[in-house]
């Protein structure tokens, strides 16, 4: 049975619409032709995510999201998506967006990485942004 879990680490952020977010993510994964096994969203502080970035990716900078793919089978989703709530709030203010909307954008961004989408080149970043916008339009909440 597919499982989407939400956790917090070094943050007291309270996620709203959990049931609707789960349904939206499940529908996204299904639409992309993947099977969802286990997906964990960990909402954390800047410092917590910085330590993950340093320890696991050898990057010494702040970021809004880090995705770890734990899937063992092709076309199957199992992973952990770490999201800095401080970065989300800062980005939301910069883009004049609601924090909840920016959080959903980053959640779908991490999910798209698990679905095989990349964002390292201009072309792949454009494709990723197009997919983000498409699935954000499917939210319904």
VMD Tcl script that builds the backbone (N, CA, C; Angstrom):
set m [mol new atoms 423]
animate dup $m
set s [atomselect $m all]
$s set {name element resname resid chain x y z} {
  {N N UNK 1 A 0.847 -1.181 0.000}
  {CA C UNK 1 A 0.000 0.000 0.000}
  {C C UNK 1 A 0.891 1.242 0.000}
  {N N UNK 2 A 0.582 2.170 -0.877}
  {CA C UNK 2 A 1.356 3.401 -1.000}
  {C C UNK 2 A 1.266 4.219 0.283}
  {N N UNK 3 A 2.405 4.802 0.640}
  {CA C UNK 3 A 2.443 5.615 1.843}
  {C C UNK 3 A 3.156 6.928 1.566}
  {N N UNK 4 A 2.506 8.009 1.958}
  {CA C UNK 4 A 3.146 9.317 1.966}
  {C C UNK 4 A 3.116 9.784 3.409}
  {N N UNK 5 A 4.284 10.134 3.915}
  {CA C UNK 5 A 4.412 10.556 5.311}
  {C C UNK 5 A 4.989 11.961 5.378}
  {N N UNK 6 A 4.615 12.675 6.426}
  {CA C UNK 6 A 5.123 14.014 6.676}
  {C C UNK 6 A 5.765 14.043 8.056}
  {N N UNK 7 A 6.980 14.589 8.101}
  {CA C UNK 7 A 7.721 14.689 9.359}
  {C C UNK 7 A 8.288 16.095 9.479}
  {N N UNK 8 A 8.661 16.464 10.683}
  {CA C UNK 8 A 9.398 17.707 10.899}
  {C C UNK 8 A 10.675 17.388 11.666}
  {N N UNK 9 A 11.727 18.118 11.344}
  {CA C UNK 9 A 13.014 18.009 12.025}
  {C C UNK 9 A 13.525 19.422 12.250}
  {N N UNK 10 A 13.719 19.776 13.516}
  {CA C UNK 10 A 14.248 21.089 13.871}
  {C C UNK 10 A 13.368 22.210 13.308}
  {N N UNK 11 A 12.052 21.965 13.279}
  {CA C UNK 11 A 11.081 22.940 12.791}
  {C C UNK 11 A 9.749 22.651 13.461}
  {N N UNK 12 A 8.975 23.699 13.688}
  {CA C UNK 12 A 7.656 23.498 14.268}
  {C C UNK 12 A 6.555 23.844 13.271}
  {N N UNK 13 A 6.884 23.816 11.988}
  {CA C UNK 13 A 5.913 24.134 10.941}
  {C C UNK 13 A 4.767 23.124 10.968}
  {N N UNK 14 A 3.562 23.633 10.871}
  {CA C UNK 14 A 2.383 22.778 10.874}
  {C C UNK 14 A 1.785 22.741 9.471}
  {N N UNK 15 A 1.874 21.599 8.830}
  {CA C UNK 15 A 1.385 21.416 7.459}
  {C C UNK 15 A -0.133 21.302 7.462}
  {N N UNK 16 A -0.778 22.064 6.575}
  {CA C UNK 16 A -2.225 21.956 6.432}
  {C C UNK 16 A -2.546 21.204 5.139}
  {N N UNK 17 A -3.752 20.693 5.052}
  {CA C UNK 17 A -4.233 19.975 3.863}
  {C C UNK 17 A -3.455 18.691 3.571}
  {N N UNK 18 A -3.008 18.001 4.600}
  {CA C UNK 18 A -2.215 16.780 4.393}
  {C C UNK 18 A -2.923 15.769 3.494}
  {N N UNK 19 A -4.199 15.545 3.741}
  {CA C UNK 19 A -4.953 14.555 2.962}
  {C C UNK 19 A -5.004 14.965 1.486}
  {N N UNK 20 A -5.251 16.246 1.234}
  {CA C UNK 20 A -5.313 16.735 -0.149}
  {C C UNK 20 A -3.944 16.701 -0.825}
  {N N UNK 21 A -2.900 17.009 -0.074}
  {CA C UNK 21 A -1.547 16.943 -0.627}
  {C C UNK 21 A -1.206 15.502 -0.997}
  {N N UNK 22 A -1.524 14.564 -0.118}
  {CA C UNK 22 A -1.260 13.147 -0.406}
  {C C UNK 22 A -1.965 12.721 -1.699}
  {N N UNK 23 A -3.229 13.076 -1.812}
  {CA C UNK 23 A -4.006 12.706 -3.008}
  {C C UNK 23 A -3.380 13.316 -4.260}
  {N N UNK 24 A -2.997 14.583 -4.185}
  {CA C UNK 24 A -2.390 15.289 -5.310}
  {C C UNK 24 A -1.067 14.636 -5.731}
  {N N UNK 25 A -0.224 14.305 -4.773}
  {CA C UNK 25 A 1.060 13.658 -5.077}
  {C C UNK 25 A 0.809 12.270 -5.677}
  {N N UNK 26 A -0.107 11.514 -5.089}
  {CA C UNK 26 A -0.437 10.181 -5.617}
  {C C UNK 26 A -0.929 10.275 -7.060}
  {N N UNK 27 A -1.784 11.244 -7.361}
  {CA C UNK 27 A -2.295 11.420 -8.720}
  {C C UNK 27 A -1.186 11.814 -9.684}
  {N N UNK 28 A -0.247 12.626 -9.229}
  {CA C UNK 28 A 0.891 13.025 -10.059}
  {C C UNK 28 A 1.744 11.810 -10.413}
  {N N UNK 29 A 2.077 11.010 -9.410}
  {CA C UNK 29 A 2.904 9.819 -9.624}
  {C C UNK 29 A 2.195 8.862 -10.583}
  {N N UNK 30 A 0.904 8.666 -10.383}
  {CA C UNK 30 A 0.108 7.793 -11.244}
  {C C UNK 30 A 0.077 8.314 -12.680}
  {N N UNK 31 A -0.122 9.618 -12.851}
  {CA C UNK 31 A -0.180 10.219 -14.188}
  {C C UNK 31 A 1.133 10.050 -14.944}
  {N N UNK 32 A 2.241 9.966 -14.209}
  {CA C UNK 32 A 3.553 9.788 -14.835}
  {C C UNK 32 A 3.879 8.312 -15.068}
  {N N UNK 33 A 2.943 7.420 -14.715}
  {CA C UNK 33 A 3.131 5.995 -14.982}
  {C C UNK 33 A 4.026 5.281 -13.984}
  {N N UNK 34 A 4.134 5.826 -12.786}
  {CA C UNK 34 A 4.958 5.218 -11.740}
  {C C UNK 34 A 4.076 4.612 -10.657}
  {N N UNK 35 A 4.656 3.715 -9.887}
  {CA C UNK 35 A 4.001 3.115 -8.731}
  {C C UNK 35 A 4.595 3.754 -7.477}
  {N N UNK 36 A 3.737 4.229 -6.591}
  {CA C UNK 36 A 4.200 4.858 -5.358}
  {C C UNK 36 A 4.287 3.831 -4.253}
  {N N UNK 37 A 5.481 3.656 -3.701}
  {CA C UNK 37 A 5.680 2.738 -2.580}
  {C C UNK 37 A 5.722 3.497 -1.257}
  {N N UNK 38 A 6.713 4.386 -1.132}
  {CA C UNK 38 A 6.926 5.070 0.138}
  {C C UNK 38 A 7.597 6.408 -0.138}
  {N N UNK 39 A 6.967 7.485 0.317}
  {CA C UNK 39 A 7.507 8.810 0.093}
  {C C UNK 39 A 7.405 9.607 1.385}
  {N N UNK 40 A 8.539 10.117 1.837}
  {CA C UNK 40 A 8.599 10.883 3.078}
  {C C UNK 40 A 8.990 12.322 2.781}
  {N N UNK 41 A 8.190 13.248 3.259}
  {CA C UNK 41 A 8.516 14.665 3.200}
  {C C UNK 41 A 8.958 15.071 4.596}
  {N N UNK 42 A 10.177 15.587 4.696}
  {CA C UNK 42 A 10.715 16.008 5.978}
  {C C UNK 42 A 10.885 17.522 5.933}
  {N N UNK 43 A 10.062 18.224 6.690}
  {CA C UNK 43 A 10.100 19.679 6.750}
  {C C UNK 43 A 11.057 20.059 7.871}
  {N N UNK 44 A 12.077 20.841 7.524}
  {CA C UNK 44 A 13.158 21.075 8.483}
  {C C UNK 44 A 13.654 22.515 8.428}
  {N N UNK 45 A 14.632 22.788 9.266}
  {CA C UNK 45 A 15.254 24.112 9.322}
  {C C UNK 45 A 16.357 24.224 8.270}
  {N N UNK 46 A 16.773 25.459 8.024}
  {CA C UNK 46 A 17.909 25.719 7.129}
  {C C UNK 46 A 19.155 24.973 7.580}
  {N N UNK 47 A 19.445 25.062 8.876}
  {CA C UNK 47 A 20.668 24.439 9.399}
  {C C UNK 47 A 20.630 22.916 9.259}
  {N N UNK 48 A 19.480 22.330 9.502}
  {CA C UNK 48 A 19.334 20.871 9.369}
  {C C UNK 48 A 19.608 20.456 7.921}
  {N N UNK 49 A 19.022 21.187 6.965}
  {CA C UNK 49 A 19.215 20.841 5.550}
  {C C UNK 49 A 20.640 21.152 5.092}
  {N N UNK 50 A 21.241 22.199 5.641}
  {CA C UNK 50 A 22.636 22.500 5.322}
  {C C UNK 50 A 23.538 21.338 5.728}
  {N N UNK 51 A 23.307 20.777 6.914}
  {CA C UNK 51 A 24.123 19.628 7.365}
  {C C UNK 51 A 23.947 18.432 6.428}
  {N N UNK 52 A 22.745 18.182 5.964}
  {CA C UNK 52 A 22.512 17.089 5.005}
  {C C UNK 52 A 23.260 17.387 3.714}
  {N N UNK 53 A 23.182 18.621 3.259}
  {CA C UNK 53 A 23.867 19.017 2.034}
  {C C UNK 53 A 25.376 18.827 2.166}
  {N N UNK 54 A 25.929 19.181 3.312}
  {CA C UNK 54 A 27.367 19.026 3.555}
  {C C UNK 54 A 27.748 17.553 3.690}
  {N N UNK 55 A 27.000 16.814 4.494}
  {CA C UNK 55 A 27.359 15.427 4.808}
  {C C UNK 55 A 27.158 14.459 3.646}
  {N N UNK 56 A 26.090 14.637 2.890}
  {CA C UNK 56 A 25.755 13.652 1.857}
  {C C UNK 56 A 26.112 14.102 0.443}
  {N N UNK 57 A 26.119 15.410 0.198}
  {CA C UNK 57 A 26.361 15.898 -1.164}
  {C C UNK 57 A 27.643 16.714 -1.282}
  {N N UNK 58 A 28.315 16.931 -0.155}
  {CA C UNK 58 A 29.541 17.716 -0.113}
  {C C UNK 58 A 29.360 19.115 -0.710}
  {N N UNK 59 A 28.175 19.702 -0.488}
  {CA C UNK 59 A 27.890 21.078 -0.884}
  {C C UNK 59 A 27.782 21.903 0.394}
  {N N UNK 60 A 28.363 23.091 0.371}
  {CA C UNK 60 A 28.360 23.921 1.574}
  {C C UNK 60 A 27.494 25.163 1.360}
  {N N UNK 61 A 26.244 24.939 0.926}
  {CA C UNK 61 A 25.345 26.062 0.743}
  {C C UNK 61 A 23.917 25.684 1.123}
  {N N UNK 62 A 23.145 26.714 1.363}
  {CA C UNK 62 A 21.744 26.514 1.720}
  {C C UNK 62 A 20.953 26.194 0.458}
  {N N UNK 63 A 19.913 25.410 0.632}
  {CA C UNK 63 A 19.043 25.053 -0.477}
  {C C UNK 63 A 17.639 24.874 0.057}
  {N N UNK 64 A 16.664 24.847 -0.838}
  {CA C UNK 64 A 15.291 24.673 -0.385}
  {C C UNK 64 A 14.866 23.216 -0.317}
  {N N UNK 65 A 15.486 22.364 -1.133}
  {CA C UNK 65 A 15.048 20.959 -1.184}
  {C C UNK 65 A 16.212 20.043 -1.553}
  {N N UNK 66 A 16.232 18.873 -0.934}
  {CA C UNK 66 A 17.146 17.796 -1.300}
  {C C UNK 66 A 16.319 16.518 -1.365}
  {N N UNK 67 A 16.484 15.796 -2.469}
  {CA C UNK 67 A 15.709 14.579 -2.700}
  {C C UNK 67 A 16.638 13.370 -2.736}
  {N N UNK 68 A 16.267 12.335 -2.000}
  {CA C UNK 68 A 17.004 11.075 -2.007}
  {C C UNK 68 A 16.098 9.991 -2.577}
  {N N UNK 69 A 16.565 9.357 -3.638}
  {CA C UNK 69 A 15.815 8.286 -4.288}
  {C C UNK 69 A 16.208 6.962 -3.638}
  {N N UNK 70 A 15.246 6.299 -3.014}
  {CA C UNK 70 A 15.487 5.016 -2.352}
  {C C UNK 70 A 14.821 3.854 -3.085}
  {N N UNK 71 A 14.363 4.091 -4.300}
  {CA C UNK 71 A 13.634 3.047 -5.014}
  {C C UNK 71 A 14.571 1.945 -5.489}
  {N N UNK 72 A 14.063 0.732 -5.432}
  {CA C UNK 72 A 14.851 -0.427 -5.837}
  {C C UNK 72 A 14.399 -0.968 -7.193}
  {N N UNK 73 A 13.203 -0.609 -7.610}
  {CA C UNK 73 A 12.636 -1.114 -8.868}
  {C C UNK 73 A 12.394 0.042 -9.839}
  {N N UNK 74 A 12.539 -0.214 -11.136}
  {CA C UNK 74 A 12.231 0.831 -12.117}
  {C C UNK 74 A 10.751 1.223 -12.038}
  {N N UNK 75 A 10.480 2.486 -12.376}
  {CA C UNK 75 A 9.108 3.015 -12.413}
  {C C UNK 75 A 8.410 2.920 -11.050}
  {N N UNK 76 A 9.204 2.892 -9.981}
  {CA C UNK 76 A 8.676 2.835 -8.624}
  {C C UNK 76 A 9.255 4.003 -7.825}
  {N N UNK 77 A 8.410 4.610 -7.010}
  {CA C UNK 77 A 8.834 5.736 -6.185}
  {C C UNK 77 A 8.997 5.288 -4.738}
  {N N UNK 78 A 10.185 5.520 -4.217}
  {CA C UNK 78 A 10.475 5.378 -2.794}
  {C C UNK 78 A 11.561 6.403 -2.518}
  {N N UNK 79 A 11.289 7.329 -1.621}
  {CA C UNK 79 A 12.297 8.348 -1.395}
  {C C UNK 79 A 12.004 9.250 -0.223}
  {N N UNK 80 A 12.974 10.115 0.045}
  {CA C UNK 80 A 12.885 11.106 1.106}
  {C C UNK 80 A 13.136 12.474 0.484}
  {N N UNK 81 A 12.248 13.410 0.783}
  {CA C UNK 81 A 12.378 14.772 0.278}
  {C C UNK 81 A 12.468 15.702 1.483}
  {N N UNK 82 A 13.649 16.305 1.650}
  {CA C UNK 82 A 13.902 17.225 2.756}
  {C C UNK 82 A 13.674 18.647 2.255}
  {N N UNK 83 A 12.885 19.428 2.997}
  {CA C UNK 83 A 12.526 20.779 2.577}
  {C C UNK 83 A 12.787 21.753 3.722}
  {N N UNK 84 A 13.539 22.803 3.415}
  {CA C UNK 84 A 13.800 23.851 4.401}
  {C C UNK 84 A 12.621 24.818 4.448}
  {N N UNK 85 A 11.948 24.860 5.561}
  {CA C UNK 85 A 10.811 25.766 5.731}
  {C C UNK 85 A 11.279 27.226 5.686}
  {N N UNK 86 A 12.457 27.510 6.196}
  {CA C UNK 86 A 12.979 28.879 6.148}
  {C C UNK 86 A 13.208 29.337 4.710}
  {N N UNK 87 A 13.742 28.450 3.870}
  {CA C UNK 87 A 13.942 28.784 2.451}
  {C C UNK 87 A 12.590 28.973 1.763}
  {N N UNK 88 A 11.627 28.135 2.119}
  {CA C UNK 88 A 10.294 28.232 1.513}
  {C C UNK 88 A 9.680 29.596 1.828}
  {N N UNK 89 A 9.758 29.994 3.088}
  {CA C UNK 89 A 9.189 31.282 3.490}
  {C C UNK 89 A 9.904 32.442 2.787}
  {N N UNK 90 A 11.225 32.356 2.689}
  {CA C UNK 90 A 11.995 33.405 2.020}
  {C C UNK 90 A 11.656 33.464 0.528}
  {N N UNK 91 A 11.586 32.306 -0.118}
  {CA C UNK 91 A 11.239 32.264 -1.541}
  {C C UNK 91 A 9.819 32.775 -1.777}
  {N N UNK 92 A 8.898 32.396 -0.907}
  {CA C UNK 92 A 7.510 32.851 -1.050}
  {C C UNK 92 A 7.448 34.377 -1.002}
  {N N UNK 93 A 8.168 34.974 -0.067}
  {CA C UNK 93 A 8.190 36.431 0.034}
  {C C UNK 93 A 8.809 37.056 -1.224}
  {N N UNK 94 A 9.898 36.475 -1.706}
  {CA C UNK 94 A 10.574 37.011 -2.894}
  {C C UNK 94 A 9.699 36.920 -4.143}
  {N N UNK 95 A 8.917 35.845 -4.256}
  {CA C UNK 95 A 8.065 35.640 -5.435}
  {C C UNK 95 A 6.637 36.123 -5.216}
  {N N UNK 96 A 6.398 36.748 -4.039}
  {CA C UNK 96 A 5.067 37.242 -3.690}
  {C C UNK 96 A 4.019 36.127 -3.801}
  {N N UNK 97 A 4.357 34.992 -3.204}
  {CA C UNK 97 A 3.474 33.822 -3.201}
  {C C UNK 97 A 3.146 33.452 -1.762}
  {N N UNK 98 A 2.072 32.720 -1.590}
  {CA C UNK 98 A 1.737 32.203 -0.260}
  {C C UNK 98 A 2.734 31.115 0.106}
  {N N UNK 99 A 3.082 31.033 1.377}
  {CA C UNK 99 A 4.020 30.006 1.843}
  {C C UNK 99 A 3.524 28.613 1.463}
  {N N UNK 100 A 2.236 28.339 1.646}
  {CA C UNK 100 A 1.678 27.020 1.318}
  {C C UNK 100 A 1.828 26.709 -0.164}
  {N N UNK 101 A 1.669 27.716 -1.033}
  {CA C UNK 101 A 1.821 27.500 -2.479}
  {C C UNK 101 A 3.277 27.204 -2.838}
  {N N UNK 102 A 4.198 27.947 -2.224}
  {CA C UNK 102 A 5.624 27.710 -2.482}
  {C C UNK 102 A 6.039 26.337 -1.975}
  {N N UNK 103 A 5.503 25.943 -0.829}
  {CA C UNK 103 A 5.799 24.614 -0.301}
  {C C UNK 103 A 5.314 23.539 -1.271}
  {N N UNK 104 A 4.119 23.694 -1.820}
  {CA C UNK 104 A 3.615 22.716 -2.794}
  {C C UNK 104 A 4.500 22.681 -4.040}
  {N N UNK 105 A 4.980 23.854 -4.474}
  {CA C UNK 105 A 5.865 23.893 -5.646}
  {C C UNK 105 A 7.132 23.077 -5.384}
  {N N UNK 106 A 7.691 23.231 -4.204}
  {CA C UNK 106 A 8.926 22.511 -3.891}
  {C C UNK 106 A 8.635 21.021 -3.663}
  {N N UNK 107 A 7.475 20.704 -3.101}
  {CA C UNK 107 A 7.112 19.287 -2.920}
  {C C UNK 107 A 6.986 18.594 -4.279}
  {N N UNK 108 A 6.353 19.258 -5.239}
  {CA C UNK 108 A 6.190 18.633 -6.548}
  {C C UNK 108 A 7.536 18.609 -7.283}
  {N N UNK 109 A 8.376 19.597 -7.044}
  {CA C UNK 109 A 9.724 19.610 -7.630}
  {C C UNK 109 A 10.509 18.373 -7.176}
  {N N UNK 110 A 10.512 18.116 -5.881}
  {CA C UNK 110 A 11.206 16.933 -5.362}
  {C C UNK 110 A 10.611 15.644 -5.899}
  {N N UNK 111 A 9.298 15.602 -5.993}
  {CA C UNK 111 A 8.620 14.415 -6.530}
  {C C UNK 111 A 9.005 14.202 -7.991}
  {N N UNK 112 A 9.067 15.283 -8.758}
  {CA C UNK 112 A 9.460 15.169 -10.168}
  {C C UNK 112 A 10.876 14.632 -10.310}
  {N N UNK 113 A 11.768 14.998 -9.403}
  {CA C UNK 113 A 13.115 14.409 -9.429}
  {C C UNK 113 A 13.031 12.888 -9.290}
  {N N UNK 114 A 12.175 12.416 -8.386}
  {CA C UNK 114 A 12.020 10.966 -8.212}
  {C C UNK 114 A 11.388 10.312 -9.440}
  {N N UNK 115 A 10.676 11.112 -10.220}
  {CA C UNK 115 A 10.061 10.615 -11.456}
  {C C UNK 115 A 11.024 10.706 -12.644}
  {N N UNK 116 A 12.261 11.091 -12.374}
  {CA C UNK 116 A 13.287 11.081 -13.412}
  {C C UNK 116 A 13.581 12.415 -14.058}
  {N N UNK 117 A 12.918 13.464 -13.652}
  {CA C UNK 117 A 13.167 14.776 -14.245}
  {C C UNK 117 A 14.398 15.409 -13.619}
  {N N UNK 118 A 15.164 16.105 -14.446}
  {CA C UNK 118 A 16.400 16.762 -14.016}
  {C C UNK 118 A 16.260 18.266 -14.201}
  {N N UNK 119 A 17.191 19.025 -13.607}
  {CA C UNK 119 A 17.156 20.487 -13.750}
  {C C UNK 119 A 18.559 21.099 -13.793}
  {N N UNK 120 A 19.512 20.362 -14.315}
  {CA C UNK 120 A 20.902 20.833 -14.322}
  {C C UNK 120 A 21.250 21.683 -15.544}
  {N N UNK 121 A 20.520 21.511 -16.638}
  {CA C UNK 121 A 20.775 22.318 -17.833}
  {C C UNK 121 A 19.583 23.243 -18.061}
  {N N UNK 122 A 19.758 24.217 -18.932}
  {CA C UNK 122 A 18.662 25.145 -19.222}
  {C C UNK 122 A 17.450 24.396 -19.782}
  {N N UNK 123 A 17.680 23.462 -20.684}
  {CA C UNK 123 A 16.574 22.715 -21.306}
  {C C UNK 123 A 15.844 21.838 -20.292}
  {N N UNK 124 A 16.600 21.131 -19.442}
  {CA C UNK 124 A 15.939 20.258 -18.462}
  {C C UNK 124 A 15.253 21.081 -17.374}
  {N N UNK 125 A 15.816 22.238 -17.042}
  {CA C UNK 125 A 15.182 23.121 -16.064}
  {C C UNK 125 A 13.861 23.658 -16.613}
  {N N UNK 126 A 13.836 24.011 -17.887}
  {CA C UNK 126 A 12.607 24.481 -18.527}
  {C C UNK 126 A 11.548 23.382 -18.517}
  {N N UNK 127 A 11.952 22.158 -18.834}
  {CA C UNK 127 A 11.018 21.035 -18.807}
  {C C UNK 127 A 10.489 20.798 -17.393}
  {N N UNK 128 A 11.364 20.868 -16.414}
  {CA C UNK 128 A 10.972 20.670 -15.010}
  {C C UNK 128 A 9.969 21.747 -14.587}
  {N N UNK 129 A 10.246 22.999 -14.904}
  {CA C UNK 129 A 9.359 24.097 -14.536}
  {C C UNK 129 A 7.994 23.948 -15.207}
  {N N UNK 130 A 7.988 23.519 -16.454}
  {CA C UNK 130 A 6.726 23.281 -17.170}
  {C C UNK 130 A 5.913 22.199 -16.472}
  {N N UNK 131 A 6.566 21.123 -16.066}
  {CA C UNK 131 A 5.881 20.039 -15.341}
  {C C UNK 131 A 5.388 20.516 -13.977}
  {N N UNK 132 A 6.214 21.286 -13.270}
  {CA C UNK 132 A 5.792 21.841 -11.980}
  {C C UNK 132 A 4.512 22.644 -12.155}
  {N N UNK 133 A 4.524 23.561 -13.113}
  {CA C UNK 133 A 3.355 24.411 -13.354}
  {C C UNK 133 A 2.128 23.576 -13.717}
  {N N UNK 134 A 2.321 22.559 -14.544}
  {CA C UNK 134 A 1.220 21.689 -14.952}
  {C C UNK 134 A 0.589 21.018 -13.734}
  {N N UNK 135 A 1.421 20.388 -12.908}
  {CA C UNK 135 A 0.879 19.663 -11.762}
  {C C UNK 135 A 0.379 20.600 -10.654}
  {N N UNK 136 A 0.975 21.771 -10.528}
  {CA C UNK 136 A 0.429 22.747 -9.580}
  {C C UNK 136 A -0.985 23.157 -9.987}
  {N N UNK 137 A -1.214 23.208 -11.292}
  {CA C UNK 137 A -2.549 23.524 -11.805}
  {C C UNK 137 A -3.562 22.430 -11.534}
  {N N UNK 138 A -3.105 21.238 -11.213}
  {CA C UNK 138 A -3.978 20.087 -10.928}
  {C C UNK 138 A -4.296 19.959 -9.445}
  {N N UNK 139 A -3.736 20.827 -8.600}
  {CA C UNK 139 A -3.878 20.703 -7.142}
  {C C UNK 139 A -5.323 20.684 -6.680}
  {N N UNK 140 A -6.077 21.670 -7.058}
  {CA C UNK 140 A -7.472 21.721 -6.635}
  {C C UNK 140 A -7.702 22.149 -5.185}
  {N N UNK 141 A -6.707 22.693 -4.545}
  {CA C UNK 141 A -6.873 23.203 -3.180}
  {C C UNK 141 A -5.992 24.410 -2.985}
}
mol reanalyze $m
mol bondsrecalc $m
mol representation Tube
mol addrep $m
